[in-house]
Amino acid sequence: MGLISFVKGVGERLFGGKKPESQAADLKENMDALGLETSGLTVEMDGEKAVLRGNVRDQETLEKAALAVGNQVGVAEVDTGAVAVENTADESVFYTVQKGDTLWKIAESHYGKGNGAKYTVIFEANKPMLKDPDRIYPGQTLRIPKLD
């Protein structure tokens, strides 16, 4: 995956004016609280870039961890280059939500016209960060998995 860009002024507000060590600890705590099986990961802050290190069991876990960290106010990039993935798979596409987007519209855009009902695939791929398919916001980054 490598380096993923995010809109740094958009997302959940975990920290304000904290030192990088505290920011990294807050990001790690938030990521772990989502139950993503990320105990093998650490988080470091390098300016506005969060660096993930360690290992995860699969590509999906890594992608969700990157989103959990990156969709926070103050994080502009997430570097996943130092993470080992035990069970590799095809990487998802990352998409930044635009004003007026819905998951239905995003599904049709990525999976083809007439496939809006596949929005449930996108919703499931972004759980537990997304709790309601109708609650997405401009600037939020979502993972769009390939269809089987």
HUFENLIN-V630742 format. One record per pair of residues at least 4 apart in sequence whose ideal C-beta (glycine too) atoms are under 8 Angstrom apart, sorted by the first residue. I is the first residue (numbers start at 1). GAP is how many residues later the second one is. If there is no record, write none. Layout:
BEGIN
i & gap
I & GAP
I & GAP
END
This chain:
BEGIN
i & gap
1 & 61
1 & 62
1 & 65
1 & 79
1 & 80
1 & 82
1 & 90
2 & 77
2 & 78
2 & 79
3 & 46
3 & 74
3 & 75
3 & 76
3 & 77
3 & 78
4 & 62
4 & 66
4 & 73
4 & 74
4 & 75
4 & 76
4 & 90
4 & 137
5 & 71
5 & 72
6 & 4
6 & 5
6 & 64
6 & 65
6 & 69
6 & 70
6 & 71
6 & 72
6 & 90
6 & 135
7 & 4
7 & 69
7 & 89
7 & 132
7 & 133
7 & 134
8 & 40
8 & 65
8 & 66
8 & 67
8 & 68
9 & 64
9 & 130
10 & 61
10 & 63
10 & 127
10 & 128
10 & 129
10 & 130
11 & 59
11 & 60
11 & 61
11 & 62
11 & 64
11 & 128
11 & 129
12 & 18
12 & 59
12 & 60
12 & 61
13 & 59
13 & 60
14 & 9
14 & 12
14 & 13
14 & 16
14 & 58
14 & 59
14 & 60
15 & 7
15 & 8
15 & 11
15 & 57
15 & 59
18 & 4
18 & 5
18 & 8
19 & 4
20 & 4
20 & 24
20 & 25
20 & 26
20 & 27
21 & 4
21 & 24
22 & 4
23 & 4
23 & 22
23 & 51
24 & 4
24 & 18
24 & 19
24 & 20
24 & 21
24 & 26
25 & 4
25 & 18
26 & 4
27 & 4
27 & 16
27 & 18
27 & 23
27 & 41
27 & 42
27 & 45
27 & 48
28 & 4
28 & 13
28 & 14
28 & 15
29 & 4
30 & 4
30 & 38
30 & 39
30 & 42
31 & 5
31 & 7
31 & 10
31 & 12
31 & 34
31 & 37
31 & 38
32 & 4
32 & 6
32 & 7
34 & 30
34 & 34
34 & 94
34 & 95
35 & 93
36 & 25
36 & 28
36 & 29
36 & 32
36 & 92
37 & 19
37 & 20
37 & 24
38 & 18
38 & 23
38 & 27
40 & 14
40 & 15
40 & 16
41 & 11
41 & 12
41 & 13
41 & 14
41 & 15
41 & 24
41 & 42
42 & 10
42 & 11
42 & 12
43 & 7
43 & 8
43 & 9
43 & 26
44 & 6
44 & 7
44 & 9
45 & 4
45 & 5
45 & 6
46 & 4
46 & 5
46 & 33
48 & 26
48 & 27
48 & 28
48 & 29
49 & 26
49 & 27
49 & 28
49 & 29
49 & 30
50 & 19
50 & 20
50 & 25
50 & 27
50 & 28
50 & 29
51 & 27
51 & 28
51 & 31
52 & 10
52 & 13
52 & 14
52 & 17
52 & 26
52 & 27
52 & 28
52 & 30
52 & 31
53 & 29
53 & 30
54 & 28
54 & 29
54 & 30
55 & 28
55 & 29
55 & 30
55 & 31
56 & 5
56 & 6
56 & 9
56 & 27
56 & 28
56 & 29
56 & 30
57 & 4
57 & 28
57 & 29
57 & 30
58 & 4
58 & 27
58 & 28
58 & 29
58 & 30
58 & 31
59 & 4
59 & 26
59 & 28
59 & 29
59 & 30
59 & 31
59 & 32
59 & 33
60 & 4
60 & 29
60 & 32
60 & 65
60 & 85
61 & 4
62 & 4
62 & 18
62 & 21
62 & 23
63 & 4
63 & 28
63 & 29
63 & 31
63 & 80
64 & 4
64 & 62
64 & 65
64 & 79
65 & 4
65 & 15
66 & 4
66 & 12
66 & 14
67 & 4
67 & 59
67 & 62
67 & 74
67 & 75
67 & 76
68 & 61
69 & 6
69 & 9
70 & 5
70 & 7
70 & 8
70 & 71
71 & 4
71 & 58
71 & 69
71 & 70
90 & 56
92 & 33
92 & 51
92 & 52
92 & 53
92 & 54
93 & 17
93 & 50
93 & 51
93 & 53
94 & 47
94 & 48
94 & 49
94 & 50
95 & 11
95 & 15
95 & 46
95 & 47
95 & 48
95 & 49
96 & 43
96 & 44
96 & 45
96 & 46
97 & 4
97 & 9
97 & 39
97 & 40
97 & 41
97 & 42
97 & 43
97 & 44
97 & 45
98 & 40
99 & 39
100 & 5
101 & 4
101 & 5
101 & 35
101 & 37
102 & 4
102 & 17
102 & 32
102 & 34
103 & 4
103 & 16
103 & 19
103 & 20
103 & 30
103 & 31
103 & 33
104 & 4
104 & 12
104 & 13
104 & 15
105 & 4
105 & 11
106 & 4
106 & 13
106 & 16
106 & 36
106 & 38
107 & 4
107 & 8
107 & 9
107 & 10
107 & 11
107 & 12
107 & 14
107 & 15
108 & 4
108 & 5
108 & 6
108 & 7
108 & 8
110 & 12
110 & 34
111 & 4
111 & 7
111 & 10
111 & 36
118 & 4
118 & 29
119 & 4
119 & 14
120 & 4
120 & 13
121 & 4
121 & 24
121 & 26
122 & 4
122 & 20
122 & 21
122 & 22
122 & 23
123 & 4
123 & 7
123 & 10
125 & 17
125 & 18
125 & 19
125 & 20
126 & 4
126 & 16
126 & 17
127 & 4
130 & 5
130 & 6
130 & 12
131 & 4
136 & 4
136 & 6
END
